[in-house]
Amino acid sequence: MSAFKPAVIALGSNLQNPAGQVRAALRAIAAHPQIRVLQISSLYRTAPVGYDDQPDFVNAVCSVETSLDGVSLLAVLNQIEADFGRERSFRNAPRTLDLDIIDYNHENSSDPHLTLPHPRAHERGFVMVPLAEILPDFVLGKHGRAVDLAAALGDGSIQKL
Protein backbone atom coordinates (compact mmCIF):
# COMPACT_ATOMS: atom_id res chain seq x y z
CA MET A 1 0.00 0.00 0.00
CA SER A 2 1.34 3.43 -0.86
CA ALA A 3 1.99 6.08 1.75
CA PHE A 4 -0.83 8.27 2.96
CA LYS A 5 -0.76 11.87 1.76
CA PRO A 6 -2.67 14.85 3.17
CA ALA A 7 -5.54 16.49 1.34
CA VAL A 8 -8.18 19.13 2.06
CA ILE A 9 -11.73 18.65 0.76
CA ALA A 10 -14.48 21.28 0.67
CA LEU A 11 -18.10 20.16 0.89
CA GLY A 12 -21.26 22.04 -0.03
CA SER A 13 -24.96 21.48 -0.62
CA ASN A 14 -28.07 23.59 -1.03
CA LEU A 15 -30.73 21.02 -1.98
CA GLN A 16 -32.59 18.24 -0.14
CA ASN A 17 -31.59 18.94 3.49
CA PRO A 18 -28.16 20.48 2.85
CA ALA A 19 -26.80 19.94 6.38
CA GLY A 20 -27.85 16.29 6.20
CA GLN A 21 -26.26 15.94 2.76
CA VAL A 22 -22.93 17.34 4.00
CA ARG A 23 -22.95 15.10 7.09
CA ALA A 24 -23.78 12.03 4.99
CA ALA A 25 -21.04 12.92 2.49
CA LEU A 26 -18.53 13.13 5.34
CA ARG A 27 -19.59 9.62 6.40
CA ALA A 28 -19.21 8.39 2.80
CA ILE A 29 -15.71 9.87 2.55
CA ALA A 30 -14.72 8.37 5.91
CA ALA A 31 -16.07 4.96 4.84
CA HIS A 32 -13.64 4.71 1.93
CA PRO A 33 -10.86 2.25 2.86
CA GLN A 34 -8.11 4.45 1.39
CA ILE A 35 -9.20 7.70 3.06
CA ARG A 36 -8.83 8.66 6.72
CA VAL A 37 -10.71 11.76 7.85
CA LEU A 38 -8.55 13.70 10.30
CA GLN A 39 -10.50 16.88 11.07
CA ILE A 40 -13.94 18.25 10.20
CA SER A 41 -14.97 21.89 10.45
CA SER A 42 -18.27 23.14 11.74
CA LEU A 43 -21.07 23.52 9.21
CA TYR A 44 -21.60 27.03 7.83
CA ARG A 45 -24.55 28.65 6.07
CA THR A 46 -23.38 30.75 3.13
CA ALA A 47 -24.92 32.77 0.32
CA PRO A 48 -24.62 31.33 -3.19
CA VAL A 49 -21.79 32.56 -5.43
CA GLY A 50 -22.06 33.17 -9.17
CA TYR A 51 -25.77 32.39 -9.50
CA ASP A 52 -27.86 34.09 -6.83
CA ASP A 53 -31.35 32.75 -7.59
CA GLN A 54 -31.02 29.65 -5.40
CA PRO A 55 -31.11 28.65 -1.72
CA ASP A 56 -28.23 29.31 0.66
CA PHE A 57 -25.55 26.63 0.92
CA VAL A 58 -24.30 24.60 3.84
CA ASN A 59 -20.50 24.26 3.60
CA ALA A 60 -17.74 22.51 5.52
CA VAL A 61 -14.12 21.48 5.06
CA CYS A 62 -12.34 18.31 6.13
CA SER A 63 -8.70 17.33 6.21
CA VAL A 64 -7.86 13.76 5.25
CA GLU A 65 -4.99 11.41 4.62
CA THR A 66 -5.27 9.14 1.60
CA SER A 67 -3.27 6.49 -0.19
CA LEU A 68 -5.03 7.49 -3.41
CA ASP A 69 -3.30 9.75 -5.90
CA GLY A 70 -4.99 13.08 -6.62
CA VAL A 71 -6.81 11.94 -9.76
CA SER A 72 -8.11 8.81 -8.03
CA LEU A 73 -9.27 10.85 -5.03
CA LEU A 74 -11.14 13.16 -7.40
CA ALA A 75 -12.78 10.13 -9.05
CA VAL A 76 -13.93 8.86 -5.63
CA LEU A 77 -15.37 12.29 -4.76
CA ASN A 78 -17.12 12.54 -8.15
CA GLN A 79 -18.67 9.11 -7.57
CA ILE A 80 -19.92 10.19 -4.13
CA GLU A 81 -21.45 13.30 -5.74
CA ALA A 82 -23.17 11.08 -8.33
CA ASP A 83 -24.41 8.74 -5.60
CA PHE A 84 -26.00 11.77 -3.94
CA GLY A 85 -27.80 12.74 -7.16
CA ARG A 86 -25.48 15.54 -8.28
CA GLU A 87 -26.53 16.99 -11.61
CA ARG A 88 -24.32 19.43 -13.49
CA SER A 89 -26.97 21.43 -15.36
CA PHE A 90 -25.00 24.70 -15.52
CA ARG A 91 -22.09 26.44 -13.78
CA ASN A 92 -22.85 27.34 -10.14
CA ALA A 93 -26.24 25.61 -10.32
CA PRO A 94 -28.01 24.42 -7.16
CA ARG A 95 -26.70 21.01 -6.12
CA THR A 96 -27.33 18.17 -3.75
CA LEU A 97 -23.60 17.86 -3.15
CA ASP A 98 -20.37 19.51 -4.26
CA LEU A 99 -17.00 18.03 -3.26
CA ASP A 100 -13.80 19.85 -4.23
CA ILE A 101 -10.18 19.01 -3.57
CA ILE A 102 -8.71 22.25 -2.23
CA ASP A 103 -5.22 20.87 -1.72
CA TYR A 104 -3.52 17.52 -2.29
CA ASN A 105 -0.14 17.01 -0.63
CA HIS A 106 0.72 20.70 -1.31
CA GLU A 107 1.17 19.77 -4.96
CA ASN A 108 0.78 22.15 -7.87
CA SER A 109 -1.03 20.95 -10.97
CA SER A 110 -2.42 22.76 -14.00
CA ASP A 111 -4.15 19.64 -15.30
CA PRO A 112 -7.62 20.71 -16.52
CA HIS A 113 -9.22 17.79 -14.64
CA LEU A 114 -7.45 18.52 -11.34
CA THR A 115 -5.98 21.99 -10.83
CA LEU A 116 -4.05 22.22 -7.56
CA PRO A 117 -4.36 23.99 -5.32
CA HIS A 118 -8.00 24.72 -6.13
CA PRO A 119 -7.79 27.85 -8.32
CA ARG A 120 -10.51 29.88 -6.57
CA ALA A 121 -10.45 28.56 -2.98
CA HIS A 122 -8.46 31.54 -1.69
CA GLU A 123 -11.25 33.86 -2.93
CA ARG A 124 -14.07 31.97 -1.23
CA GLY A 125 -14.99 32.63 2.35
CA PHE A 126 -17.13 29.50 2.41
CA VAL A 127 -13.90 27.50 1.97
CA MET A 128 -11.39 29.63 3.88
CA VAL A 129 -13.47 30.24 7.04
CA PRO A 130 -14.04 26.50 7.71
CA LEU A 131 -10.44 25.72 6.72
CA ALA A 132 -9.14 28.37 9.11
CA GLU A 133 -11.26 26.83 11.87
CA ILE A 134 -9.53 23.44 11.63
CA LEU A 135 -6.11 24.36 10.15
CA PRO A 136 -5.47 28.08 10.76
CA ASP A 137 -1.81 27.89 9.75
CA PHE A 138 -2.47 25.86 6.59
CA VAL A 139 -0.69 27.56 3.67
CA LEU A 140 -2.71 27.43 0.46
CA GLY A 141 -0.26 27.58 -2.42
CA LYS A 142 1.19 31.04 -2.90
CA HIS A 143 -1.86 32.72 -1.34
CA GLY A 144 -0.89 32.46 2.32
CA ARG A 145 -2.28 31.09 5.57
CA ALA A 146 -5.91 30.05 5.89
CA VAL A 147 -6.49 32.26 8.92
CA ASP A 148 -5.26 35.37 7.07
CA LEU A 149 -7.23 34.56 3.92
CA ALA A 150 -10.38 33.93 5.98
CA ALA A 151 -9.96 37.23 7.82
CA ALA A 152 -9.58 39.10 4.53
CA LEU A 153 -12.75 37.48 3.18
CA GLY A 154 -14.86 37.79 6.32
CA ASP A 155 -17.95 39.77 5.43
CA GLY A 156 -20.49 38.44 7.93
CA SER A 157 -22.45 36.47 5.31
CA ILE A 158 -20.96 33.19 6.55
CA GLN A 159 -22.79 31.90 9.62
CA LYS A 160 -21.69 28.94 11.74
CA LEU A 161 -24.59 26.52 12.27
Secondary structure by P-SEA (a helix, b strand, c coil): ccbbbbbbbbbbbcccaaaaaaaaaaaaaaacccccccccccbbbbcccccccccbbbbbcccccccccaaaaaaaaaaaaaaacccccccccccccccccccccccccccccccccccccccccccaaaaaaccccccccccccaaaaaaaacccccccc
